[in-house]
Amino acid sequence: MTEGTTSTAAEGSDTLTRLEQEGEIAADYLEGLLDIADLDGDIDMDVEADRAAVSIISESARDLQKLVGRDGEVLEALQELTRLAVHRETGDRSRLMLDIAGFRAKKRTELAELGAEAADKVKSTGEPVKLKPMTPFERKVVHDAVAAAGLRSESEGEEPQRFVVVLPA
């Protein structure tokens, strides 16, 4: 039994080390990007829910809005580029999550509220509720909020028009 426990602990440690390495590579890449764009920002790294999480923060969040773009479009593109930079260095596909100026954190809060409100509506009417099309990140946050409210949900449709349907219990 001790061997199995040791192995599992080692696997967990290896995963943490790998995710920390992803964060380091991403931070280096993003620091270079900030230098090229002549933008001030600090890089914060963490490991959340089995993925590396990197945030760019600044006292002047207004400067970073260029990197967020309209509805987070530039942020999504930068996240993909950062994942590619990590992939180039490690050879492994990355699920790294990037946040800039707290945009994604704020969006997560709004989406959790939307999921909870949709769950309340389904509970009161007994009818399924279809939400507007969302990105995979947005759908995941809504699915989690609906599950926390004790209901189920599923995604329907094809990208980029894929959406969440909240179902009665």
Rosetta blueprint (number, residue, H / E / L):
1 M L
2 T H
3 E H
4 G H
5 T H
6 T H
7 S H
8 T H
9 A H
10 A H
11 E H
12 G H
13 S H
14 D H
15 T H
16 L H
17 T H
18 R H
19 L H
20 E H
21 Q H
22 E H
23 G H
24 E H
25 I H
26 A H
27 A H
28 D H
29 Y H
30 L H
31 E H
32 G H
33 L H
34 L H
35 D H
36 I H
37 A H
38 D L
39 L L
40 D L
41 G L
42 D E
43 I E
44 D E
45 M E
46 D E
47 V E
48 E E
49 A L
50 D L
51 R E
52 A E
53 A E
54 V E
55 S E
56 I E
57 I E
58 S L
59 E L
60 S L
61 A H
62 R H
63 D H
64 L H
65 Q H
66 K H
67 L H
68 V H
69 G L
70 R H
71 D H
72 G H
73 E H
74 V H
75 L H
76 E H
77 A H
78 L H
79 Q H
80 E H
81 L H
82 T H
83 R H
84 L H
85 A H
86 V H
87 H H
88 R H
89 E H
90 T H
91 G L
92 D L
93 R L
94 S L
95 R L
96 L L
97 M E
98 L E
99 D E
100 I E
101 A L
102 G L
103 F H
104 R H
105 A H
106 K H
107 K H
108 R H
109 T H
110 E H
111 L H
112 A H
113 E H
114 L H
115 G H
116 A H
117 E H
118 A H
119 A H
120 D H
121 K H
122 V H
123 K H
124 S H
125 T H
126 G L
127 E L
128 P L
129 V E
130 K E
131 L E
132 K E
133 P E
134 M L
135 T L
136 P H
137 F H
138 E H
139 R H
140 K H
141 V H
142 V H
143 H H
144 D H
145 A H
146 V H
147 A H
148 A H
149 A L
150 G L
151 L L
152 R E
153 S E
154 E E
155 S E
156 E E
157 G L
158 E L
159 E L
160 P L
161 Q L
162 R L
163 F E
164 V E
165 V E
166 V E
167 L E
168 P L
169 A L
